[in-house]
Structure formats: structure tokens, C-alpha cells
Amino acid sequence: MRGLMDKFGIALELLGFLWAQRLWWMIPLVVMLLLLALLIGFASATTLGPFIYPLI
């Protein structure tokens, strides 16, 4: 669990920075990029890769 928090620590720190600097319009952009990165990572790590890649 600690390793997972270390990996998401940078993303959470970025979101905290955007919130503190009142860059609320950029938060959805960062969240969507993170979700896309998770989807690509999930697709490459499983046998579902050939089925997910055409969606991207």
C-alpha cells in the first residue's frame, strides 16, 4: 500500500498545487490524463491489451 501512495504522491501533490494556485480549470485536464495513463498501463499489463488499444 505504501508503494502505491508513493506512485500517486506526485499526482496528488500536483493536484494540491493546482488547487492552491486557483487553477481549477486545469484539474479536469490532469485527472483525464491520469485516467488515460492508468488505462494504457492496465491494457499493457493484461491480456485485454489488443481489445483496449483500438479504443484509444
MDAnalysis code that builds the backbone (N, CA, C; Angstrom):
import MDAnalysis as mda
import numpy as np

u = mda.Universe.empty(168, n_residues=56, atom_resindex=np.repeat(np.arange(56), 3), trajectory=True)
u.add_TopologyAttr("name", ["N", "CA", "C"] * 56)
u.add_TopologyAttr("resid", np.arange(1, 57))
u.add_TopologyAttr("resname", ["MET", "ARG", "GLY", "LEU", "MET", "ASP", "LYS", "PHE", "GLY", "ILE", "ALA", "LEU", "GLU", "LEU", "LEU", "GLY", "PHE", "LEU", "TRP", "ALA", "GLN", "ARG", "LEU", "TRP", "TRP", "MET", "ILE", "PRO", "LEU", "VAL", "VAL", "MET", "LEU", "LEU", "LEU", "LEU", "ALA", "LEU", "LEU", "ILE", "GLY", "PHE", "ALA", "SER", "ALA", "THR", "THR", "LEU", "GLY", "PRO", "PHE", "ILE", "TYR", "PRO", "LEU", "ILE"])
u.atoms.positions = np.array([
    [0.826, -1.189, 0.000],
    [0.000, 0.000, 0.000],
    [0.875, 1.259, 0.000],
    [2.018, 1.188, 0.678],
    [2.915, 2.349, 0.750],
    [3.499, 2.673, -0.625],
    [3.841, 1.632, -1.406],
    [4.379, 1.852, -2.744],
    [3.372, 2.511, -3.662],
    [2.106, 2.167, -3.507],
    [1.053, 2.772, -4.316],
    [0.906, 4.253, -3.990],
    [0.988, 4.598, -2.717],
    [0.888, 6.005, -2.325],
    [2.094, 6.796, -2.817],
    [3.264, 6.150, -2.870],
    [4.447, 6.838, -3.390],
    [4.286, 7.157, -4.864],
    [3.675, 6.249, -5.615],
    [3.485, 6.469, -7.050],
    [2.452, 7.553, -7.310],
    [1.419, 7.611, -6.514],
    [0.387, 8.620, -6.698],
    [0.703, 9.907, -5.939],
    [1.780, 9.919, -5.173],
    [2.146, 11.098, -4.398],
    [2.405, 12.313, -5.266],
    [3.087, 12.103, -6.392],
    [3.384, 13.223, -7.284],
    [2.096, 13.762, -7.885],
    [1.190, 12.869, -8.292],
    [-0.076, 13.306, -8.878],
    [-0.910, 14.064, -7.853],
    [-0.950, 13.572, -6.620],
    [-1.711, 14.264, -5.576],
    [-1.081, 15.607, -5.231],
    [0.241, 15.664, -5.252],
    [0.911, 16.929, -4.990],
    [0.626, 17.937, -6.102],
    [0.586, 17.463, -7.344],
    [0.247, 18.337, -8.465],
    [-1.172, 18.866, -8.337],
    [-2.122, 18.002, -7.993],
    [-3.499, 18.446, -7.821],
    [-3.628, 19.432, -6.667],
    [-2.889, 19.207, -5.588],
    [-2.887, 20.147, -4.473],
    [-2.318, 21.499, -4.867],
    [-1.267, 21.484, -5.683],
    [-0.688, 22.732, -6.174],
    [-1.682, 23.492, -7.044],
    [-2.356, 22.780, -7.945],
    [-3.329, 23.429, -8.814],
    [-4.474, 24.025, -8.000],
    [-4.889, 23.334, -6.955],
    [-5.967, 23.826, -6.100],
    [-5.517, 25.084, -5.341],
    [-4.286, 25.062, -4.826],
    [-3.788, 26.201, -4.059],
    [-3.571, 27.433, -4.938],
    [-3.200, 27.225, -6.178],
    [-2.949, 28.343, -7.094],
    [-4.214, 28.783, -7.830],
    [-5.332, 28.209, -7.463],
    [-6.641, 28.538, -8.061],
    [-6.667, 28.284, -9.566],
    [-6.053, 27.180, -9.973],
    [-6.082, 26.758, -11.376],
    [-7.093, 25.621, -11.528],
    [-8.332, 25.890, -11.106],
    [-9.360, 24.861, -11.098],
    [-9.677, 24.352, -12.490],
    [-9.516, 25.180, -13.505],
    [-9.826, 24.770, -14.871],
    [-8.864, 23.693, -15.358],
    [-7.693, 23.580, -14.732],
    [-6.704, 22.616, -15.177],
    [-6.865, 21.252, -14.488],
    [-7.602, 21.189, -13.396],
    [-7.763, 19.945, -12.650],
    [-8.443, 18.859, -13.491],
    [-9.534, 19.128, -14.208],
    [-10.126, 18.065, -15.042],
    [-9.168, 17.551, -16.117],
    [-8.341, 18.432, -16.659],
    [-7.366, 18.023, -17.664],
    [-6.362, 17.039, -17.074],
    [-5.841, 17.337, -15.912],
    [-4.867, 16.464, -15.255],
    [-5.514, 15.140, -14.870],
    [-6.731, 15.185, -14.363],
    [-7.432, 13.952, -13.975],
    [-7.657, 13.051, -15.190],
    [-8.061, 13.629, -16.312],
    [-8.281, 12.828, -17.517],
    [-6.974, 12.235, -18.044],
    [-5.889, 12.981, -17.961],
    [-4.593, 12.447, -18.380],
    [-4.152, 11.286, -17.478],
    [-4.406, 11.408, -16.179],
    [-4.078, 10.318, -15.259],
    [-4.918, 9.073, -15.536],
    [-6.209, 9.265, -15.818],
    [-7.069, 8.127, -16.139],
    [-6.629, 7.460, -17.441],
    [-6.235, 8.236, -18.427],
    [-5.746, 7.683, -19.681],
    [-4.457, 6.897, -19.456],
    [-3.578, 7.412, -18.624],
    [-2.340, 6.708, -18.306],
    [-2.630, 5.387, -17.594],
    [-3.591, 5.389, -16.679],
    [-3.969, 4.148, -15.997],
    [-4.568, 3.142, -16.970],
    [-5.380, 3.606, -17.901],
    [-5.971, 2.714, -18.896],
    [-4.904, 2.086, -19.777],
    [-3.954, 2.875, -20.227],
    [-2.879, 2.342, -21.059],
    [-2.020, 1.375, -20.260],
    [-1.719, 1.708, -19.017],
    [-0.948, 0.803, -18.171],
    [-1.681, -0.495, -17.905],
    [-2.975, -0.417, -17.672],
    [-3.775, -1.623, -17.448],
    [-3.840, -2.470, -18.707],
    [-3.969, -1.823, -19.853],
    [-4.088, -2.554, -21.117],
    [-2.791, -3.266, -21.471],
    [-1.664, -2.677, -21.148],
    [-0.400, -3.307, -21.499],
    [-0.033, -4.427, -20.523],
    [-0.622, -4.417, -19.329],
    [-0.281, -5.411, -18.324],
    [-1.199, -6.634, -18.353],
    [-2.252, -6.600, -19.136],
    [-3.184, -7.716, -19.148],
    [-3.336, -8.266, -20.562],
    [-4.094, -9.320, -20.672],
    [-4.361, -9.906, -21.989],
    [-5.458, -9.148, -22.724],
    [-6.023, -8.132, -22.090],
    [-7.051, -7.328, -22.740],
    [-6.471, -6.252, -23.648],
    [-5.156, -6.147, -23.704],
    [-4.493, -5.121, -24.488],
    [-4.977, -5.014, -25.926],
    [-5.030, -6.111, -26.669],
    [-5.484, -5.993, -28.064],
    [-6.909, -5.482, -28.210],
    [-7.712, -5.630, -27.187],
    [-9.119, -5.175, -27.265],
    [-9.257, -3.721, -26.812],
    [-8.355, -3.248, -25.945],
    [-8.458, -1.896, -25.431],
    [-7.751, -0.896, -26.338],
    [-6.635, -1.295, -26.958],
    [-5.881, -0.352, -27.780],
    [-6.689, 0.275, -28.914],
    [-7.607, -0.427, -29.581],
    [-8.399, 0.253, -30.611],
    [-9.320, 1.343, -30.058],
    [-9.614, 1.310, -28.760],
    [-10.469, 2.331, -28.156],
    [-9.736, 3.646, -27.951],
    [-8.409, 3.575, -27.864],
    [-7.618, 4.762, -27.530],
    [-7.239, 5.532, -28.759],
])
